[in-house]
Amino acid sequence: MVRHADAGPRGGHDQPDDRRPLSERGHRQAKGLCDHLGDVGVTRLLASPFLRCVQTLVPLGEQLHLEVEADDRLAEGTGAAGALSIAAEVRRTRAVLCSHGDVIPDLLDELLARGTSLRDELRWQKASTWAFTWDGDRLAEGRYLPPPS
């Protein structure tokens, strides 16, 4: 689970917030995710339909020859349920999901309540990643990967 890369401040763009693009820093962060995730066998890329989330995964998609699939269940304001639903659907693959700074803490709280072991401090910086492993039908463990430099 990746939090979208930097997109600059809200209101700093003349279009609706769901069309706010990545900043220059965000584009660098998105390219840096290729180093973190480019060699772990990823087979699917799913993102909130918000432009900044899709753009965060595009460089990885180009490197891996994968399309970024937009999914409303990862959109801002949707909480943990949508992300958990997608995770269950893709659990037998190596998928990268990209969402927002409100969805990820909700997801982490829900996973803790379900007994998932989170090995690192709870945080969700822009362009950071939470890598999860499954044990059967449950998310068993998660670890934090900081944003690319």
Number of C-alpha atoms within 10 A of each C-alpha: 24 27 25 31 33 22 22 15 10 9 10 10 13 8 10 9 15 14 14 20 22 22 15 13 13 21 21 18 23 26 20 19 23 19 12 16 15 15 10 10 11 16 15 17 21 24 30 25 22 23 18 28 33 27 24 31 29 21 22 25 20 12 12 18 11 16 16 25 15 19 19 16 22 28 22 17 12 17 19 20 15 17 25 17 12 16 20 14 10 16 17 11 12 14 18 22 28 33 30 26 16 16 23 25 16 17 18 19 13 16 20 15 10 12 12 19 16 18 10 11 8 13 16 24 16 19 27 22 27 22 15 17 15 15 9 9 9 15 19 17 18 21 16 19 17 15 19 18 8
